[in-house]
C-alpha cells in the first residue's frame, strides 16, 4: 500500500513538473577567428556540359506512383499478424494454465 501511494505521489510530481517548463535564455557569445573566407558573387558558370544532359521535355515517372494506404507487399502484414496472434495464444495459454492451478 505504501509503495503504491509513493508511486502515485511521484507520478503527480512528474506531471506537475511537466506542466511548468523551465525557460532558459543564453546570453554568452563566443567568436572564433579563422583564416578562411566564404564568398559568392556574380553568376555561376558551370565547367563543361552536365552529365547526363538534361531533357528538354517533362517526363512522366515510370509505372504508377503509390497512393495513400497502398500496400505493395503483404509480407509485413502477415508477419505482424502472426506475431500478434502468437502473443495472444501464449497469453491465453498462460492464463488458462493459471486458472486451472487455482481450481485444483
C-alpha contacts under 8 A as a table, 3 or more apart, distances in Angstrom:
res1	aa1	res2	aa2	distance
1	X	4	X	5.21
1	X	5	X	6.33
2	X	5	X	5.12
2	X	6	X	6.10
3	X	6	X	5.08
3	X	7	X	6.18
4	X	7	X	5.07
4	X	8	X	6.20
5	X	8	X	5.09
5	X	9	X	6.21
6	X	9	X	5.14
6	X	10	X	6.13
7	X	10	X	5.05
7	X	11	X	6.07
8	X	11	X	5.05
8	X	12	X	6.18
9	X	12	X	5.05
9	X	13	X	6.26
10	X	13	X	5.14
10	X	14	X	6.20
11	X	14	X	5.03
11	X	15	X	6.21
12	X	15	X	5.13
12	X	16	X	6.16
13	X	16	X	5.09
13	X	17	X	6.04
14	X	17	X	5.08
14	X	18	X	6.23
15	X	18	X	5.16
15	X	19	X	6.36
16	X	19	X	5.10
16	X	20	X	6.83
17	X	20	X	5.61
17	X	21	X	7.10
18	X	21	X	6.09
46	X	49	X	7.49
49	X	53	X	7.20
50	X	53	X	5.33
50	X	54	X	7.51
55	X	58	X	7.30
61	X	64	X	7.47
61	X	65	X	7.93
66	X	70	X	6.29
67	X	70	X	5.31
71	X	74	X	6.79
73	X	76	X	7.12
74	X	77	X	5.10
74	X	78	X	6.12
75	X	78	X	5.17
75	X	79	X	6.18
76	X	79	X	5.14
76	X	80	X	6.04
77	X	80	X	5.22
77	X	81	X	6.08
78	X	81	X	5.12
78	X	82	X	6.06
79	X	82	X	5.08
79	X	83	X	6.20
80	X	83	X	5.13
80	X	84	X	6.18
81	X	84	X	5.20
81	X	85	X	5.99
82	X	85	X	5.12
82	X	86	X	6.00
83	X	86	X	5.06
83	X	87	X	6.20
84	X	87	X	5.20
84	X	88	X	6.21
85	X	88	X	5.11
85	X	89	X	6.14
86	X	89	X	5.08
86	X	90	X	6.21
87	X	90	X	5.18
87	X	91	X	6.14
88	X	91	X	5.14
88	X	92	X	6.00
89	X	92	X	5.09
89	X	93	X	6.05
90	X	93	X	5.08
90	X	94	X	6.18
91	X	94	X	5.16
91	X	95	X	6.09
92	X	95	X	5.10
92	X	96	X	6.02
93	X	96	X	5.17
93	X	97	X	6.05
94	X	97	X	5.06
94	X	98	X	6.09
95	X	98	X	5.09
95	X	99	X	6.25
96	X	99	X	5.23
96	X	100	X	6.22
97	X	100	X	5.12
97	X	101	X	6.33
98	X	101	X	5.18
98	X	102	X	6.45
99	X	102	X	5.17
99	X	103	X	6.24
100	X	103	X	5.13
100	X	104	X	6.37
101	X	104	X	5.37
